[in-house]
Structure formats: C-alpha cells, structure tokens
Amino acid sequence: MPSDDTRALLAARLLKERRAPFILFTGASNQSCSVAAVMAELARQVGVPDSSIRIEPAARNTHENAE
C-alpha cells in the first residue's frame, strides 16, 4: 500500500491534470492531528488550493467512511 505522502501527491497530480474535481482526505487522529490533515497540508504545499480540499478526520477505516 502506498504511503500517505505518496497518496497525497498522486491526488494532487490528478487534480492538477483535471482528472478529479476535488480531493477528499480521510483518516483519524494518530496522536496530535489527523492523518487527513497531514495529507491535506502536503497537498497545499505542492499547490493545491484550499477550495479543492475536503477533509474527513474521524473515520479510522473504510467501513466507518461508508457509514
């Protein structure tokens, strides 16, 4: 499975190529902040605007996302 950094950078690339209308980062907290927030910050650092980022910080797995 790709790392969080790899997934965030791939999502940013797909957005820039206009292959995605926005990016949804998911992932619950792992100590001080959510995995989703960390991936979103990386995307911002490579030029993804806030308006193209959605964050869902509570789910810990895909099943919780589906609920």
N, C-alpha and C positions, 0 to 999 in steps of 0.2 A: 504494500500500500504506500502511495506517495506521502511524503511528509506534509505537514501543514503549510510550510513555506512553498513547497512545490505546487500544492493545490491552489494557494492564493495567487501565485504568479501565473499559473495557467489560466485561472479565472480572469485575471487582469488582461492577459493576452487575448482571450476570447472576446472580452468586452471591447477592447480596442479594435479588434477585427470586425466588430459589429455582428458577431455571431451570438451575442447574448444581450438582452435589453438592460439587465442589471445583474449584480452579484449578490447572492444570499449566502452569508457565512453563518454557520451554526456551530455550536459547541459550548458545553457547560464550563463552569469555572474549574480551574485547576490551581487552586491556592488564591492568588491575589486578583486575577482577572480571567475573563472567559477566553477560551480558545478562539471563539468567533471574533472577539475584539482584537486579539493579537493579529489574526489573519487580515482583518479589515484595515488595521494600521499599516501592515505591509503593503496592501493594495494601494492605500493612499500614497505611500512613499514612492511608488512607481507610477503615480499619476492618475489613479482612478479617483474621480470626484466623489464627494460625499453623496451627491444626489443619485449616484449609481450603486450605492452600497446599502444593503439591508442586513440587519444583524438579528439573529435569534439565539440568545445566550443561555437559554435554560435547558434545552434537551441534552441528554447525555448519550443518546443513541438514536438510530433511525426510527425505531418503534415510537419513541417519545415524540419525534418530529411529526410523525403521521397522526398522532392523537391531536 
